[in-house]
Amino acid sequence: MGRMGTTTANDTYTAKLLDGPLEGKTVAATFLESGDPQARIVLPANDRGKKYVYRRNGEISEFADGTGAPGAVDYRYLGAEFE
């Protein structure tokens, strides 16, 4: 379910990468215009066009203080993409 109100480019949350090549790392992610966390995140793996794809696990591991918005969301490794 989305958050109430509008979002801005500064509306970010922490994406926790639970497995795969970036296991244990966290990255900043931007909410969708609807206020929901992104369903998937694509992260560059190298300068030759390889990218790691993570999908939302459905779990919100932390909520932001006072807003009820997700502060951290869990993501699982889906695979790699190549350009």
The first five atom37 places (N, CA, C, CB, O) and aatype in JSON, in Angstrom:
{
  "aatype": [12, 7, 1, 12, 7, 16, 16, 16, 0, 2, 3, 16, 18, 16, 0, 11, 10, 10, 3, 7, 14, 10, 6, 7, 11, 16, 19, 0, 0, 16, 13, 10, 6, 15, 7, 3, 14, 5, 0, 1, 9, 19, 10, 14, 0, 2, 3, 1, 7, 11, 11, 18, 19, 18, 1, 1, 2, 7, 6, 9, 15, 6, 13, 0, 3, 7, 16, 7, 0, 14, 7, 0, 19, 3, 18, 1, 18, 10, 7, 0, 6, 13, 6],
  "atom_mask": [
    [1, 1, 1, 1, 1],
    [1, 1, 1, 0, 1],
    [1, 1, 1, 1, 1],
    [1, 1, 1, 1, 1],
    [1, 1, 1, 0, 1],
    [1, 1, 1, 1, 1],
    [1, 1, 1, 1, 1],
    [1, 1, 1, 1, 1],
    [1, 1, 1, 1, 1],
    [1, 1, 1, 1, 1],
    [1, 1, 1, 1, 1],
    [1, 1, 1, 1, 1],
    [1, 1, 1, 1, 1],
    [1, 1, 1, 1, 1],
    [1, 1, 1, 1, 1],
    [1, 1, 1, 1, 1],
    [1, 1, 1, 1, 1],
    [1, 1, 1, 1, 1],
    [1, 1, 1, 1, 1],
    [1, 1, 1, 0, 1],
    [1, 1, 1, 1, 1],
    [1, 1, 1, 1, 1],
    [1, 1, 1, 1, 1],
    [1, 1, 1, 0, 1],
    [1, 1, 1, 1, 1],
    [1, 1, 1, 1, 1],
    [1, 1, 1, 1, 1],
    [1, 1, 1, 1, 1],
    [1, 1, 1, 1, 1],
    [1, 1, 1, 1, 1],
    [1, 1, 1, 1, 1],
    [1, 1, 1, 1, 1],
    [1, 1, 1, 1, 1],
    [1, 1, 1, 1, 1],
    [1, 1, 1, 0, 1],
    [1, 1, 1, 1, 1],
    [1, 1, 1, 1, 1],
    [1, 1, 1, 1, 1],
    [1, 1, 1, 1, 1],
    [1, 1, 1, 1, 1],
    [1, 1, 1, 1, 1],
    [1, 1, 1, 1, 1],
    [1, 1, 1, 1, 1],
    [1, 1, 1, 1, 1],
    [1, 1, 1, 1, 1],
    [1, 1, 1, 1, 1],
    [1, 1, 1, 1, 1],
    [1, 1, 1, 1, 1],
    [1, 1, 1, 0, 1],
    [1, 1, 1, 1, 1],
    [1, 1, 1, 1, 1],
    [1, 1, 1, 1, 1],
    [1, 1, 1, 1, 1],
    [1, 1, 1, 1, 1],
    [1, 1, 1, 1, 1],
    [1, 1, 1, 1, 1],
    [1, 1, 1, 1, 1],
    [1, 1, 1, 0, 1],
    [1, 1, 1, 1, 1],
    [1, 1, 1, 1, 1],
    [1, 1, 1, 1, 1],
    [1, 1, 1, 1, 1],
    [1, 1, 1, 1, 1],
    [1, 1, 1, 1, 1],
    [1, 1, 1, 1, 1],
    [1, 1, 1, 0, 1],
    [1, 1, 1, 1, 1],
    [1, 1, 1, 0, 1],
    [1, 1, 1, 1, 1],
    [1, 1, 1, 1, 1],
    [1, 1, 1, 0, 1],
    [1, 1, 1, 1, 1],
    [1, 1, 1, 1, 1],
    [1, 1, 1, 1, 1],
    [1, 1, 1, 1, 1],
    [1, 1, 1, 1, 1],
    [1, 1, 1, 1, 1],
    [1, 1, 1, 1, 1],
    [1, 1, 1, 0, 1],
    [1, 1, 1, 1, 1],
    [1, 1, 1, 1, 1],
    [1, 1, 1, 1, 1],
    [1, 1, 1, 1, 1]
  ],
  "atom_positions": [
    [[0.84, -1.18, 0.0], [0.0, 0.0, 0.0], [0.89, 1.24, 0.0], [-0.96, 0.0, 1.22], [1.88, 1.29, 0.73]],
    [[0.55, 2.22, -0.79], [1.35, 3.44, -0.9], [1.18, 4.36, 0.28], [0.0, 0.0, 0.0], [0.26, 4.22, 1.09]],
    [[2.09, 5.31, 0.36], [2.04, 6.31, 1.43], [1.14, 7.45, 1.01], [3.44, 6.84, 1.76], [0.91, 7.67, -0.18]],
    [[0.63, 8.16, 1.98], [-0.22, 9.31, 1.69], [0.66, 10.48, 1.24], [-1.07, 9.7, 2.93], [1.79, 10.62, 1.7]],
    [[0.15, 11.31, 0.35], [0.87, 12.49, -0.08], [1.72, 12.21, -1.31], [0.0, 0.0, 0.0], [1.68, 11.12, -1.88]],
    [[2.47, 13.22, -1.71], [3.31, 13.09, -2.89], [4.74, 12.81, -2.48], [3.23, 14.35, -3.75], [5.13, 13.04, -1.33]],
    [[5.5, 12.32, -3.42], [6.91, 12.02, -3.16], [7.78, 12.98, -3.96], [7.24, 10.56, -3.51], [7.33, 13.59, -4.93]],
    [[9.02, 13.1, -3.54], [9.99, 13.93, -4.25], [11.23, 13.11, -4.51], [10.33, 15.2, -3.45], [11.34, 11.97, -4.06]],
    [[12.17, 13.68, -5.24], [13.41, 12.97, -5.54], [14.19, 12.65, -4.28], [14.26, 13.8, -6.49], [15.02, 11.74, -4.28]],
    [[13.95, 13.39, -3.19], [14.66, 13.15, -1.93], [13.98, 12.1, -1.07], [14.77, 14.43, -1.16], [14.47, 11.77, 0.01]],
    [[12.87, 11.56, -1.53], [12.12, 10.56, -0.78], [12.77, 9.19, -0.98], [10.64, 10.54, -1.22], [12.39, 8.45, -1.89]],
    [[13.72, 8.85, -0.16], [14.44, 7.6, -0.33], [14.27, 6.69, 0.87], [15.92, 7.88, -0.57], [13.86, 7.11, 1.95]],
    [[14.6, 5.45, 0.65], [14.62, 4.43, 1.7], [15.85, 3.56, 1.47], [13.3, 3.57, 1.69], [16.52, 3.69, 0.45]],
    [[16.14, 2.69, 2.41], [17.29, 1.79, 2.3], [16.84, 0.46, 1.74], [17.98, 1.61, 3.66], [15.91, -0.16, 2.27]],
    [[17.48, 0.01, 0.67], [17.24, -1.31, 0.11], [18.3, -2.25, 0.68], [17.28, -1.3, -1.46], [19.49, -2.04, 0.47]],
    [[17.86, -3.28, 1.41], [18.78, -4.27, 1.99], [18.86, -5.46, 1.04], [18.31, -4.71, 3.42], [17.85, -6.1, 0.75]],
    [[20.07, -5.76, 0.57], [20.29, -6.85, -0.38], [20.61, -8.11, 0.41], [21.43, -6.5, -1.4], [21.68, -8.21, 1.02]],
    [[19.7, -9.07, 0.4], [19.78, -10.23, 1.29], [20.63, -11.37, 0.79], [18.43, -10.73, 1.55], [21.09, -12.19, 1.59]],
    [[20.86, -11.45, -0.52], [21.64, -12.58, -1.06], [22.27, -12.16, -2.37], [20.74, -13.83, -1.26], [22.26, -10.98, -2.72]],
    [[22.82, -13.1, -3.1], [23.45, -12.81, -4.38], [24.81, -12.17, -4.24], [0.0, 0.0, 0.0], [25.39, -12.17, -3.15]],
    [[25.33, -11.63, -5.33], [26.7, -11.09, -5.32], [26.88, -9.87, -4.42], [27.09, -10.72, -6.72], [28.01, -9.56, -4.02]],
    [[25.81, -9.17, -4.08], [25.92, -7.99, -3.22], [25.33, -8.25, -1.83], [25.22, -6.8, -3.88], [24.94, -7.32, -1.14]],
    [[25.27, -9.51, -1.44], [24.69, -9.9, -0.16], [25.26, -9.08, 1.0], [24.94, -11.39, 0.09], [26.47, -8.9, 1.13]],
    [[24.35, -8.59, 1.84], [24.74, -7.84, 3.02], [24.92, -6.34, 2.79], [0.0, 0.0, 0.0], [25.09, -5.59, 3.75]],
    [[24.88, -5.91, 1.55], [25.05, -4.48, 1.25], [23.7, -3.77, 1.32], [25.69, -4.29, -0.14], [22.64, -4.4, 1.25]],
    [[23.75, -2.46, 1.46], [22.56, -1.64, 1.39], [22.79, -0.52, 0.38], [22.2, -1.06, 2.79], [23.92, -0.06, 0.19]],
    [[21.71, -0.1, -0.28], [21.78, 1.02, -1.22], [20.57, 1.91, -1.0], [21.83, 0.51, -2.71], [19.53, 1.46, -0.51]],
    [[20.71, 3.17, -1.34], [19.58, 4.09, -1.27], [18.71, 3.88, -2.5], [20.06, 5.58, -1.18], [19.21, 3.77, -3.62]],
    [[17.4, 3.82, -2.3], [16.45, 3.67, -3.39], [15.39, 4.77, -3.26], [15.8, 2.25, -3.39], [15.11, 5.24, -2.16]],
    [[14.81, 5.16, -4.38], [13.8, 6.21, -4.41], [12.41, 5.59, -4.53], [14.06, 7.19, -5.58], [12.21, 4.67, -5.32]],
    [[11.47, 6.09, -3.75], [10.1, 5.62, -3.84], [9.52, 5.91, -5.23], [9.23, 6.28, -2.76], [9.94, 6.86, -5.89]],
    [[8.57, 5.08, -5.66], [7.82, 5.34, -6.87], [6.92, 6.56, -6.65], [6.99, 4.1, -7.29], [6.72, 6.97, -5.51]],
    [[6.38, 7.13, -7.71], [5.47, 8.27, -7.58], [4.27, 7.93, -6.7], [5.0, 8.72, -8.96], [3.71, 8.82, -6.06]],
    [[3.87, 6.66, -6.67], [2.74, 6.22, -5.86], [3.08, 6.21, -4.37], [2.29, 4.84, -6.29], [2.19, 6.11, -3.53]],
    [[4.38, 6.31, -4.06], [4.82, 6.24, -2.67], [5.23, 4.85, -2.24], [0.0, 0.0, 0.0], [5.64, 4.65, -1.1]],
    [[5.13, 3.88, -3.14], [5.52, 2.51, -2.84], [7.02, 2.31, -3.08], [4.71, 1.52, -3.69], [7.61, 3.01, -3.9]],
    [[7.63, 1.35, -2.38], [9.01, 0.99, -2.7], [9.06, 0.36, -4.09], [9.6, 0.02, -1.63], [8.08, -0.23, -4.55]],
    [[10.19, 0.47, -4.74], [10.36, -0.12, -6.07], [10.22, -1.64, -6.0], [11.72, 0.26, -6.67], [10.63, -2.26, -5.02]],
    [[9.64, -2.23, -7.04], [9.48, -3.68, -7.11], [10.81, -4.37, -7.41], [8.45, -4.05, -8.18], [11.06, -5.48, -6.96]],
    [[11.65, -3.7, -8.17], [12.98, -4.24, -8.48], [13.98, -3.11, -8.6], [12.95, -5.08, -9.79], [13.64, -1.97, -8.91]],
    [[15.22, -3.47, -8.33], [16.32, -2.51, -8.38], [17.38, -3.1, -9.3], [16.91, -2.21, -6.95], [17.71, -4.28, -9.19]],
    [[17.9, -2.29, -10.21], [18.96, -2.72, -11.12], [20.21, -1.92, -10.77], [18.55, -2.51, -12.63], [20.2, -0.69, -10.79]],
    [[21.29, -2.64, -10.46], [22.54, -2.01, -10.02], [23.68, -2.38, -10.96], [22.89, -2.43, -8.57], [23.83, -3.55, -11.31]],
    [[24.49, -1.4, -11.38], [25.61, -1.7, -12.25], [26.61, -2.62, -11.55], [26.31, -0.42, -12.7], [26.93, -2.43, -10.38]],
    [[27.1, -3.64, -12.29], [28.08, -4.58, -11.75], [29.48, -4.24, -12.25], [27.7, -6.02, -12.13], [30.46, -4.47, -11.54]],
    [[29.57, -3.71, -13.46], [30.87, -3.33, -14.02], [30.64, -2.32, -15.14], [31.64, -4.58, -14.55], [29.51, -1.95, -15.44]],
    [[31.72, -1.88, -15.74], [31.62, -0.87, -16.79], [31.4, -1.48, -18.17], [32.87, -0.01, -16.81], [31.44, -0.76, -19.17]],
    [[31.18, -2.78, -18.25], [30.97, -3.45, -19.54], [29.5, -3.82, -19.76], [31.83, -4.7, -19.62], [29.2, -4.66, -20.61]],
    [[28.59, -3.19, -19.02], [27.17, -3.39, -19.25], [26.49, -4.44, -18.4], [0.0, 0.0, 0.0], [25.29, -4.67, -18.54]],
    [[27.23, -5.1, -17.52], [26.61, -6.09, -16.64], [25.91, -5.37, -15.49], [27.67, -7.11, -16.09], [26.45, -4.43, -14.91]],
    [[24.69, -5.84, -15.16], [23.92, -5.25, -14.07], [23.31, -6.37, -13.23], [22.82, -4.3, -14.61], [22.91, -7.41, -13.75]],
    [[23.24, -6.13, -11.93], [22.58, -7.06, -11.02], [21.14, -6.61, -10.81], [23.33, -7.15, -9.66], [20.87, -5.42, -10.64]],
    [[20.22, -7.56, -10.83], [18.81, -7.26, -10.65], [18.34, -7.89, -9.34], [17.97, -7.79, -11.86], [18.52, -9.08, -9.1]],
    [[17.73, -7.06, -8.51], [17.16, -7.52, -7.24], [15.67, -7.2, -7.24], [17.87, -6.84, -6.01], [15.25, -6.17, -7.77]],
    [[14.87, -8.09, -6.65], [13.43, -7.84, -6.56], [13.01, -7.75, -5.1], [12.63, -8.95, -7.28], [13.61, -8.38, -4.22]],
    [[12.0, -6.97, -4.88], [11.51, -6.76, -3.51], [11.01, -8.08, -2.94], [10.39, -5.69, -3.49], [10.28, -8.82, -3.58]],
    [[11.42, -8.33, -1.72], [11.06, -9.56, -1.02], [9.66, -9.48, -0.43], [12.07, -9.85, 0.07], [9.11, -10.5, -0.01]],
    [[9.09, -8.3, -0.4], [7.78, -8.12, 0.2], [7.85, -7.76, 1.67], [0.0, 0.0, 0.0], [6.84, -7.44, 2.29]],
    [[9.05, -7.8, 2.23], [9.23, -7.5, 3.64], [9.74, -6.08, 3.83], [10.2, -8.5, 4.28], [10.68, -5.65, 3.16]],
    [[9.12, -5.36, 4.73], [9.63, -4.06, 5.14], [10.3, -4.29, 6.48], [8.48, -2.96, 5.24], [9.64, -4.64, 7.46]],
    [[11.62, -4.11, 6.53], [12.34, -4.44, 7.75], [12.38, -3.32, 8.77], [13.73, -4.83, 7.4], [12.61, -3.56, 9.96]],
    [[12.15, -2.09, 8.32], [12.14, -0.95, 9.24], [11.18, 0.11, 8.72], [13.58, -0.36, 9.42], [10.99, 0.26, 7.51]],
    [[10.58, 0.84, 9.65], [9.73, 1.97, 9.27], [10.38, 3.26, 9.72], [8.31, 1.82, 9.89], [11.04, 3.31, 10.76]],
    [[10.19, 4.33, 8.93], [10.75, 5.64, 9.26], [10.02, 6.19, 10.48], [10.64, 6.62, 8.07], [8.82, 6.0, 10.64]],
    [[10.76, 6.88, 11.33], [10.18, 7.46, 12.54], [9.08, 8.45, 12.23], [11.26, 8.13, 13.36], [9.27, 9.37, 11.43]],
    [[7.94, 8.26, 12.86], [6.86, 9.23, 12.8], [6.05, 9.31, 11.52], [0.0, 0.0, 0.0], [5.02, 9.98, 11.5]],
    [[6.49, 8.65, 10.45], [5.77, 8.77, 9.19], [5.01, 7.51, 8.81], [6.73, 9.13, 8.09], [4.04, 7.58, 8.06]],
    [[5.42, 6.37, 9.32], [4.82, 5.11, 8.92], [5.29, 4.63, 7.57], [0.0, 0.0, 0.0], [4.88, 3.56, 7.11]],
    [[6.16, 5.4, 6.92], [6.71, 5.03, 5.62], [7.83, 4.02, 5.82], [7.22, 6.28, 4.85], [8.49, 4.02, 6.86]],
    [[8.06, 3.16, 4.83], [9.18, 2.23, 4.94], [10.51, 2.97, 5.05], [9.2, 1.29, 3.73], [10.75, 3.93, 4.32]],
    [[11.35, 2.53, 5.95], [12.69, 3.07, 6.08], [13.71, 2.13, 5.45], [0.0, 0.0, 0.0], [14.74, 2.57, 4.96]],
    [[13.4, 0.82, 5.48], [14.27, -0.2, 4.88], [13.39, -1.32, 4.34], [15.31, -0.74, 5.91], [12.44, -1.75, 4.98]],
    [[13.74, -1.79, 3.14], [12.98, -2.84, 2.47], [13.95, -3.92, 2.02], [12.16, -2.27, 1.26], [15.04, -3.62, 1.52]],
    [[13.56, -5.19, 2.2], [14.41, -6.32, 1.82], [14.25, -6.66, 0.34], [14.07, -7.55, 2.68], [13.15, -6.64, -0.21]],
    [[15.39, -6.98, -0.3], [15.42, -7.38, -1.71], [16.21, -8.67, -1.87], [16.01, -6.26, -2.59], [17.22, -8.87, -1.19]],
    [[15.77, -9.54, -2.77], [16.44, -10.8, -3.1], [16.99, -10.73, -4.52], [15.45, -12.01, -2.95], [16.43, -10.07, -5.39]],
    [[18.1, -11.44, -4.73], [18.77, -11.47, -6.03], [17.92, -12.21, -7.05], [20.15, -12.12, -5.91], [17.44, -13.32, -6.78]],
    [[17.72, -11.61, -8.21], [16.94, -12.21, -9.28], [17.84, -12.74, -10.39], [15.95, -11.19, -9.84], [17.56, -13.79, -10.97]],
    [[18.92, -12.02, -10.69], [19.82, -12.44, -11.75], [20.61, -11.27, -12.3], [0.0, 0.0, 0.0], [20.6, -10.17, -11.73]],
    [[21.29, -11.52, -13.41], [22.1, -10.48, -14.04], [21.52, -10.14, -15.41], [23.58, -10.94, -14.17], [20.92, -10.99, -16.08]],
    [[21.72, -8.9, -15.83], [21.36, -8.43, -17.17], [22.63, -7.98, -17.85], [20.3, -7.27, -17.12], [23.57, -7.51, -17.2]],
    [[22.67, -8.11, -19.17], [23.82, -7.67, -19.95], [23.34, -6.8, -21.08], [24.62, -8.88, -20.48], [22.35, -7.11, -21.75]],
    [[24.04, -5.7, -21.32], [23.67, -4.8, -22.41], [24.44, -5.16, -23.65], [23.94, -3.34, -22.04], [24.27, -4.52, -24.69]]
  ]
}
